[in-house]
Structure formats: structure tokens, C-alpha cells
Amino acid sequence: MRTGDVFLGSKRLSPYDLPEGIQRRINQGSEKKIYISADARAKYGRVREVLEAIQKSGVENVAFLAYEGKPHPVH
């Protein structure tokens, strides 16, 4: 979000907590692919932190979702 908040599903997390949260979801059966929804207002530094956290989780398949108009939340 433009505020710098990061979500995994509907749960707000810090980028520091993302690797553990991602691994927990994978262990529960989620696919090993991450979808990032960030619009033009997102701060580059925060997006970079999220990408680094994803890399630490071991997930290599990352997709960016782009929308025309208002973004839709991803859960």
C-alpha cells in the first residue's frame, strides 16, 4: 500500500516476518508462487524489501499484478 503496509493475504506483516509467513502458508498447501499487487504510489524501497523477503523464503516464482484503474485486493 502507499502507506508502506505489507500484507500476506489479509494479515498485515512487516517485511521481516514475510519469509516465515510465506513458508507457513506453503506448508499448509498454498502454491509456491507469490503475487505482488503494488500500484504506482508504492514506494520502491518497500517493494524491494518485500522482494528480498520473498527471496529469503525460498520462493522463486513471483508475479506482479497490474490493474487499470483502482487496484483490487488480493487474498
ChimeraX commands (.cxc) that place a marker at each C-alpha (Angstrom):
marker #1 position 0.00,0.00,0.00 radius 0.5
marker #1 position 1.11,3.60,-0.43 radius 0.5
marker #1 position 1.35,3.81,3.36 radius 0.5
marker #1 position 4.08,1.17,3.25 radius 0.5
marker #1 position 1.89,-1.50,4.83 radius 0.5
marker #1 position 2.60,-5.05,3.65 radius 0.5
marker #1 position 0.01,-7.81,3.65 radius 0.5
marker #1 position 0.16,-11.57,3.28 radius 0.5
marker #1 position -3.43,-12.37,2.40 radius 0.5
marker #1 position -5.43,-10.12,4.71 radius 0.5
marker #1 position -2.85,-10.13,7.52 radius 0.5
marker #1 position -0.58,-7.10,7.87 radius 0.5
marker #1 position 3.07,-8.05,8.42 radius 0.5
marker #1 position 6.45,-6.44,8.38 radius 0.5
marker #1 position 8.77,-7.49,5.53 radius 0.5
marker #1 position 10.94,-9.07,8.26 radius 0.5
marker #1 position 8.09,-11.50,9.10 radius 0.5
marker #1 position 7.24,-12.37,5.49 radius 0.5
marker #1 position 9.63,-15.32,4.96 radius 0.5
marker #1 position 8.19,-17.21,7.94 radius 0.5
marker #1 position 4.62,-16.33,6.96 radius 0.5
marker #1 position 5.19,-17.46,3.37 radius 0.5
marker #1 position 6.75,-20.74,4.48 radius 0.5
marker #1 position 3.86,-21.38,6.88 radius 0.5
marker #1 position 1.36,-20.95,4.04 radius 0.5
marker #1 position 3.34,-23.22,1.71 radius 0.5
marker #1 position 3.47,-25.87,4.44 radius 0.5
marker #1 position -0.33,-25.58,4.69 radius 0.5
marker #1 position -0.69,-26.31,0.97 radius 0.5
marker #1 position -0.53,-22.93,-0.77 radius 0.5
marker #1 position 1.12,-22.84,-4.17 radius 0.5
marker #1 position 4.78,-21.88,-4.27 radius 0.5
marker #1 position 4.12,-18.65,-6.17 radius 0.5
marker #1 position 3.83,-15.10,-4.86 radius 0.5
marker #1 position 1.58,-12.46,-6.39 radius 0.5
marker #1 position 2.54,-8.85,-5.66 radius 0.5
marker #1 position -0.07,-6.16,-6.02 radius 0.5
marker #1 position 1.54,-2.72,-5.83 radius 0.5
marker #1 position 0.38,0.40,-7.63 radius 0.5
marker #1 position 2.35,3.41,-8.80 radius 0.5
marker #1 position 2.08,5.00,-5.33 radius 0.5
marker #1 position 4.04,2.19,-3.67 radius 0.5
marker #1 position 7.49,3.19,-2.50 radius 0.5
marker #1 position 10.27,1.44,-4.41 radius 0.5
marker #1 position 12.27,0.80,-1.24 radius 0.5
marker #1 position 9.36,-1.05,0.36 radius 0.5
marker #1 position 8.77,-3.16,-2.77 radius 0.5
marker #1 position 12.47,-4.04,-2.75 radius 0.5
marker #1 position 12.25,-5.09,0.91 radius 0.5
marker #1 position 9.30,-7.35,0.05 radius 0.5
marker #1 position 11.19,-8.91,-2.86 radius 0.5
marker #1 position 14.18,-9.58,-0.61 radius 0.5
marker #1 position 11.89,-11.18,1.99 radius 0.5
marker #1 position 10.34,-13.39,-0.69 radius 0.5
marker #1 position 13.81,-14.46,-1.79 radius 0.5
marker #1 position 14.65,-15.43,1.81 radius 0.5
marker #1 position 11.54,-17.63,1.89 radius 0.5
marker #1 position 12.93,-19.68,-0.99 radius 0.5
marker #1 position 10.10,-18.87,-3.40 radius 0.5
marker #1 position 11.40,-18.05,-6.87 radius 0.5
marker #1 position 8.13,-17.69,-8.80 radius 0.5
marker #1 position 6.90,-14.09,-8.36 radius 0.5
marker #1 position 4.23,-12.32,-10.40 radius 0.5
marker #1 position 3.31,-8.64,-10.34 radius 0.5
marker #1 position -0.38,-7.88,-10.77 radius 0.5
marker #1 position -1.18,-4.74,-12.75 radius 0.5
marker #1 position -4.61,-3.16,-12.98 radius 0.5
marker #1 position -6.09,-0.37,-14.98 radius 0.5
marker #1 position -7.92,1.95,-12.63 radius 0.5
marker #1 position -8.38,1.05,-8.96 radius 0.5
marker #1 position -6.39,-1.97,-7.73 radius 0.5
marker #1 position -8.29,-4.92,-6.31 radius 0.5
marker #1 position -7.12,-6.53,-3.08 radius 0.5
marker #1 position -5.54,-9.97,-3.42 radius 0.5
marker #1 position -6.24,-12.54,-0.71 radius 0.5
marker link #1:1,2 radius 0.2
marker link #1:2,3 radius 0.2
marker link #1:3,4 radius 0.2
marker link #1:4,5 radius 0.2
marker link #1:5,6 radius 0.2
marker link #1:6,7 radius 0.2
marker link #1:7,8 radius 0.2
marker link #1:8,9 radius 0.2
marker link #1:9,10 radius 0.2
marker link #1:10,11 radius 0.2
marker link #1:11,12 radius 0.2
marker link #1:12,13 radius 0.2
marker link #1:13,14 radius 0.2
marker link #1:14,15 radius 0.2
marker link #1:15,16 radius 0.2
marker link #1:16,17 radius 0.2
marker link #1:17,18 radius 0.2
marker link #1:18,19 radius 0.2
marker link #1:19,20 radius 0.2
marker link #1:20,21 radius 0.2
marker link #1:21,22 radius 0.2
marker link #1:22,23 radius 0.2
marker link #1:23,24 radius 0.2
marker link #1:24,25 radius 0.2
marker link #1:25,26 radius 0.2
marker link #1:26,27 radius 0.2
marker link #1:27,28 radius 0.2
marker link #1:28,29 radius 0.2
marker link #1:29,30 radius 0.2
marker link #1:30,31 radius 0.2
marker link #1:31,32 radius 0.2
marker link #1:32,33 radius 0.2
marker link #1:33,34 radius 0.2
marker link #1:34,35 radius 0.2
marker link #1:35,36 radius 0.2
marker link #1:36,37 radius 0.2
marker link #1:37,38 radius 0.2
marker link #1:38,39 radius 0.2
marker link #1:39,40 radius 0.2
marker link #1:40,41 radius 0.2
marker link #1:41,42 radius 0.2
marker link #1:42,43 radius 0.2
marker link #1:43,44 radius 0.2
marker link #1:44,45 radius 0.2
marker link #1:45,46 radius 0.2
marker link #1:46,47 radius 0.2
marker link #1:47,48 radius 0.2
marker link #1:48,49 radius 0.2
marker link #1:49,50 radius 0.2
marker link #1:50,51 radius 0.2
marker link #1:51,52 radius 0.2
marker link #1:52,53 radius 0.2
marker link #1:53,54 radius 0.2
marker link #1:54,55 radius 0.2
marker link #1:55,56 radius 0.2
marker link #1:56,57 radius 0.2
marker link #1:57,58 radius 0.2
marker link #1:58,59 radius 0.2
marker link #1:59,60 radius 0.2
marker link #1:60,61 radius 0.2
marker link #1:61,62 radius 0.2
marker link #1:62,63 radius 0.2
marker link #1:63,64 radius 0.2
marker link #1:64,65 radius 0.2
marker link #1:65,66 radius 0.2
marker link #1:66,67 radius 0.2
marker link #1:67,68 radius 0.2
marker link #1:68,69 radius 0.2
marker link #1:69,70 radius 0.2
marker link #1:70,71 radius 0.2
marker link #1:71,72 radius 0.2
marker link #1:72,73 radius 0.2
marker link #1:73,74 radius 0.2
marker link #1:74,75 radius 0.2
view
